[in-house]
Amino acid sequence: MTAQCQTLITGGRVVDPRHHIDEVLTVGITDGRIVHVGSEPIPAQRTIDATGFVVAPGFVDMHSHAQNRIGHLLQAHDGVTTSLELECGAAPLNHTLRAAGSEGRALNYGYSASWLLARMIVMEEMNADQADQLPTLPLEMFSVLQSSGNWARPATEDQRKKIIELVAEQLDDGAIGIGVLLGYAPAIDSAELHALARLADEYDTLLFVHARYGAEIEGHTAHESVNELVELSEATGARIHICHFASSNAGDNELSAEQLTDAINRGLPLTTESYPFEFASTVIGADFLSPEILRSNGTPASTITYLPGAEQVSSYERLAELRAEDPGGLCLIQYYGPGLPAGVDKLLSTLSLPGAAFASDAMPLTRIKGINEGEPVPTGLPVPEGFAVHPRSSSCFIRALSWLHRDSGLMGLSEVIARSSDIPAKILATGAPAFAAKGHLGVGADADIVVIDVDSAEPQSEPSPVMTADGVVHLFVNGQLLIENREYTEVAAQGGRPILATASSTKAKGLG
């Protein structure tokens, strides 16, 4: 019998897709690790009764821009134990890690090496001191630099070399893969993209890519963008993860899914993710939201809601005004639903792609103009009035459980949990070995565990007021109770740890 553990979870339905477990078992925790999984209890300093609830691996979110204290607390109530910024990423990485460590984080966290932020630094000719003065939250840094004039232009050979070198520096510092926001700088040439892919292959890591074109760009198709990434992987051997597949390919779902599935079946190292919402969120100044692009494909401006003004955009002219006034302002974009090229059935089909993960694409809070404008961004719960955010930021995984499993029966419980924990952990373990101990409940795994009341799970559906999802009863991060009896505990609110990759550098492999 295993010796006494520190905490024992009893009576719960343990669902661990990696080990094909779905039965009532006990789970023991000591020093941040799982030390026991079995049908019989063992002696424990403390026992938590999970009768009537589901005990699952904590969710691993590969795609969260909400990398601050309040963002982590909102995600904790969504069952997330590891929150990663891999699509945008960070640059300089250490600049962001120092700030996160100083502030404290509730969840485990990590960053990719940001190609786009590195590109902004190089193309705007910023020195190290100037880069260190930029915001530490990557999405805020992107918003600040977005109105600059040079970063989205094609680079010279010398500039491209400097961009790749700066990305490589972030990998040397422990970045988890390379974040490639290609859709925000679609004019860059293929030589730069191939250089990034070769760099990823040299470091034995992944590219996390926002594809070049969405489904509604005049003269281009979303499956063209998928094909570009398939060919890139074929040419370079790079492992490529395609971000938010459902939103990027709305209206072109079937062809894009066929291309991706065929490539995977041929053995190419491609993976993807989506979130279970009909609408997306980004900065209103994004290239693909220009009035010219929307007008060319017949997309009404009213599909966009400008969050700081709580304003459904009335016209292309008004959209142009908002983009000029506040290019970094957050907005919502309706992609699926009645009257749109893609119905909800297309979203459900895309969410069901075999092997695809769930990832939230969580966003930081944005201020609503005219409501408590002097109110600082909160660091704890509850969130006061005057803030808004896409509900995926607090309810991605709870919505997947409630909608896709409990209410519609589209997916089994184990499948939803696998897409939220085991599948993302396996994708990431290929470039960051620390993830081998996450996403499952095997003995020796990290004690990142969520206890969920599936029957009462209720996601948020509106951007404001900002509230937590309901359903998470207990949440362990590194063996510490962050949420206990549905309330977060201050003592564990800064227990998250940074996760760094240990990929071999080009120099270590004799390639530099």
N, C-alpha and C positions, 0 to 999 in steps of 0.2 A: 504493500500500500504506500502511496505517496505520502511523504511527511506533511505535517500541517502547512496549509497555505495561508496567505494573508487574507484573501477574499474568495468566497465560494458563491457562485451563482447557481441556484437550485430551482427545479420545477419548471424551467422554461423549455420551449420547443427550440432546440438548437438546430439551426440551418447553416451548414457549411458546405457550399457547393464543391469546393476543391476536394474534400474528402468524402463526398457523397453521403453526407450526414443530414438526416431530417427526422429527429426523434427527441423525446424528452431525456435530457442528460444534465449532468452537473459540470460546471467549468470552474477550475481553480486558477487563481492568479497569485503570483509572488514576484516582487521586484520588477514589475513591469512586463512580465512574461506569463504566458499560459503554461501552467505546469501540470494540469490534469484535465482530461475530458473523458467522462465515463458515466456509467449508469448508477454507480454508487457514490454517495457523498464521502468526502474525506474531512478530517479535522480542519477547522478554519478559525482564524481570529475573528472574522466577521462573515456573516451569511446574508445574502440578498435573495429574497424570494421573487422569482420571475414567473410564477405560475400564471398561465393564461397569456403569456407574452412570448414573442419570438426573440431568441438570442442569436445574433448574427455578427460576422466580422464587420468592424467599423468601415464606413464607406470611404473609398479613395477617389477623390475628385481631381482629375487631371487638369481641369480647366476652370480655374476660379480667379477672377480679377479682384475679388473682394479681400485683398490681403492686408487687412488691418484688424484691430481688436474687435470692433463691432461686426465686421464681416464674418469673422470666425465664430462669434457667438451665434449669429443667425444660422450659420451652416451647421453648428453643433446640434441645434434642434432639428436639423434635417438628417441627422445620423452620420455626418461626416466626421472622421477622425484625422484625415490627412487631406489638406487643401493645397493644391499646387497651381502655380501660374506658369503654364507651359506653352500656351499659344503666343502670348506676347513675350513673356520672359522678362529678364532684367539685364540691364547694362548701365553702369558697372554693377556686377553682382554683389561685390562686397559692400558697396554703398547701401544697397537694399537690405542685405543680411544684417549689417550692423544696426540699422534702424529697427528692424523687426526684433532683434535680440534685446535691444534697449527698451523697447515698448512692451515686449512680452506678447506671446501669442497663445491662444487657447488650444489650437490644433497644430499637429505636425505640418510643416510647410517646406516648400522648395521651389526653385525657379529654373527655367531653361535659360540659355544664353540668348538674349534678344537680338535677332538680326536687325529688326527695324529700328530699335533704339540705338544700336551700334551705328546703323546707317545714318541716323539723324545726327549723332555726335560727329561723325566723320564729314558728312556733307555740309553741315553747318560750321565746320572747322572749329569745334569747341575743344579747349584744352582740358586737362584733368581737373583743374580747379573749378572750371565752369561746369563740368559734368557733376562734380560733387555738390554743387549748389542746386541741382535739379531736385524735384520732388522724389521721395523714396518709393512711393507707390507707383509701380510701372505704368498703370493706366493714366495716372495723373501726369506723369512725365510725358507720356505720349500726347495727352491733351494740350499740355503747355507748348510742346514743340510743333503741333500739327499745323499751326498757321504760318510756320516758317516756309520759305519759298523753294528750298533746294533739295530736300531729302527724298522726294518722290521721283526725281529725275534720274535718267540713266547715268551710271557712274563711269568715269574714265577708268582705264586699266589701273592706274595708280590708286585712285579712290577705292576701287573694288578690292585691291590688295589690302589696303588699310582696314576696310570693313571686315574682311575675313580674319585678319590678324586680331582685331578687337573682339570678334566673336570667339576666336580660339582662346584668348585670354580668359574669357568667362568660363569656358570649359575647363581650363586648367585650374580655375578657382573652385570648381565643383558643381557647375551648372548641370542640370539634368536635361541633356539634349539641347536642340536649337529650336527656338520659337521663330516661325516664319510667317509674319502677317502679310503674305503676298497680295491678298485682296485689297490691301490699303495702299499698295504701291505697284499697281499692275503694269506700269510702263517699264519696269526693270527688265533687262534682257536675260535671255536664257543662260548666258555665260556666268552671271552672278549666281543664279539658282543652282547651276551645276557645280560651281565652286563650293557652295554651302553643302550640297549633297556629298561631294568628295570629302569635305571636312568631317561630316558626320560619320562617314564610313571609316575614315582614318581613326577617329576617336571611338569607334565601335558604339555609337549612340544613335539617337533618333532625331528626325525632323518632325516638328509639330506644326502643321501647315494649315493656314487659312487659305483656301484655294484662290487662284487668280481671279476667276470670274464666277459670279452667281448665275442663277438660272434666267435672269431677266436683264442681261446686258446686251444691248444691240450689237449684232454682228458676231456674238459669241454665245456659247452654250456652257452649261455647268458640266456636262459630260466631257466637253473639250478640256476643261480644267482637270477633271479626274484623269483623263487620258494623259495629260501632261505629266502628272505625278506618277502614273504607272510607267510611262516611258523613262522618267527620271530614275526611278528605282531600278528598272531594267538596265539602264546605261551605267549606273554608278554602284549598284549594290546597296544603296542606302535604305535603311528602314524608315518608312514614312507613315506618320499618323495624321489622318485627315480630320480636322476639327469640325465640330457641329455640322455633320453631314446633312442632317434633315433641313436645316435652315439654308445652307449654301446651295442645296440642290432642289429647293422647293420649285415645283413646276416642271422639273426635269428628273424626277425621282427614279423612274423605272430604268431609263438608259444609263444613268449614273450608277445605279445599284448593280445593274448587269455588268458594267465594265469593272467595277470594283470587285465583285464576286468572282468574275472570270480570272482577274489578276491574282487574287488570293488562291483560287483553286489551282493556278499554275505555279504556285509556290513563292510568289513575290511577297516580301515582308511588309505588307500594307495592313493597317488597322484603322478603325474609325470610332466615332462617338456621336451621340446626339442627346438632346434634352427634351422632355415630354411636354412641350408647350407649342401653341400655334403661332406665337409671335416671338420676335427676337429683340435684341437691344444692342446698341452701339452708339458711337458718337455721331451726331447729326452731320458733321463735316466729312464723313467717310466718302471716298471717291464714288462708290457704287450707289450712293444716295443723292447724287447730283440731280437737279431738276431735268437736265437734258437727258440723262439716262432713263429716268422714270417716265418722262414724256415719250421718249422713243419707243418704249415697250408698252405704253398704255397703262402703266401703273399709276393710280391716283395718288396725289400727294396726301390724301386723307388716310392712307394706310400707315402714315407716320404720326406718332404722338410725341411732342416735345415735352419731356418730363419736367424741366425746371419751371415751365409755364403751365403744366397740366393742360396742354393745348393740342388738340387734334389739328394737324396742319391743314389749312383750308384751300391752299392753292400752290402751284409751282412757284409763283412769285413770293409768297410768304415763306416757302421753304428756302428760297435763295436768300431772303433777308435773315432768317435764323442761322443759316450756315455762315453768313458773313459776320453776324453779331457774336455768335457763340459756337465756333466749329467744334469745340470739345464738349459741348452740352450733350447729355445722354438723351436718347430717344427710344421709343418702341416701334417695331415694324411688324405689321400683320402679314404673315406669309401663307397661312392655311385658314380655310374657312369658306362659308358661303360667298359666292360672287368672286372668288379668287381662282387663279389657274389651278391651284391644288386644294382639294378638300381634305378634311381631317382623316379620311381613309388613307390618303397618300402618306400623311404623317405617321399613322399607325404602322403602315407597311414598312416605312423606312426605319422606324424605331425597332422593328423586328428583324433587321438584318442579322444573320448569324454571326456571332462573335463580336458584335459591336458593343461598346461600353456605354454607360450613361455618364455624362459629365455636365455640370451645371452651367458653365459660362457665367458664373455669378458676377455681379457688378457691384461696385461701391455705391454707397448712398449718394443721392444727389439732392440738392436743396430745391424746395419749391418756392418760387418768388412770392414775396408778400406775406409769408407765414413764418413768424419767428425767425426772421432773416439773420439776426445776430446770434442765434443758437449755435454753439460749437458742434462739430460732428461728435455724436455720442460715442463713448467707449464701452458703455454697458447697456443692459436692457432695463426697461423697455425703451424702444426708440420713440422720441417725442414727435409731436406733430411738426410738419414742415419739411419732411423728408420723403423721398420716393425711391423705388428701385424695382426692377423687373422681379416678379415673384419667384422666378427660378433661383434667385439668390438666397432664398430661405426655404424653398419647397421643391427642388428638383427631384430628390429621391423619395420623399414622402408622396409626391404626386405620382411617381412611377409605381410605387406600391399600391396606392389607393385606386388609381385609375386603371393601370395596365393589368394589375393582378386582382385586387379585391372586387372592383366594380364591373369591369368588363370581362375578366377571365381570359384576356388575350395571352397572358404569360403566367406560368406557374410561379409560386413564391420563390423557389430556388433559383429560377432564371433571373428574376428581377434582382435578387441579392447578388448573383454572380456578376451581372452587368454593372453592379454598383461597387463591387469589392474585388472579387477574384480576377475578373478579366482585366480591369485597369492595373492591378498589382502585377499581373503576369506581363502585360505590355511593358511596364516600367522596369521590371527586373532585368530585362535584356540590356538596359543601359545604366541601371543603378541597382546594384545587388542588394541594397538595404530593403528593397521591396519584396524580396523573397520571404521576408518575415511578416508581411502584411497581406491583408485581403483574405485571410483564412484563420481557422481556429485550431490548428494543429499544435500539439505540445511543442514548446519552444518558440512559437510565434509571438510577436509583439501583442501585448494585451490591449489592443484597440478593439473595443467591443461595443455594440449597440444593442439595447433591449427595447423592443418596439411593441406597442399595442396596435396591431394592424387593424383591428376592428374599429378603433376610434380615430385612426390616422386621418388628418385633415390638412391639406396644403393651403397656402395662401394663393389667391387668384388675382388680386389687384395690386397695382404698384404702390398705393397709399391708402390708409396708413400702413407703415411697415411693421409687420408682426411676425412672430415665429410660426412655423408649422406646428401642428399638434401630432403627437404619436410617439415621440421618443420619451421613454420612461427613465432609462438610465443610459449614460454614455461614459465609457472608460477610454481615456487617452493615456497611453503608456502606463496602464494599470491604475491610474488615478481617476476617481469619479469626478467628471466635469459636470454631468447632469445627474442629479439624484432625485427620484420621484418627480420628474418633469421640471425641476428647477435647477438652474446652473449654480455651482458652488464657487464662491470667490476664491477658495483656497487652491483650486485647480485651474483657475482661469488664465494662468500663464504657464501651464505645463507643457505646451507644445514645443517640439524640438525641430531644428532645421535638418533637412535631409539633403545630403550632398551625393553626387555621383562619384564613382571612383574609376571612371573611364580612363584608359591609357592615353596619354598625349601623343601627338605625332613624334615628338622628340624621343619619348620612351620607346616608341615602336621603330625608331630609326628612320622616320620619314621626313624629319625636319632638318 
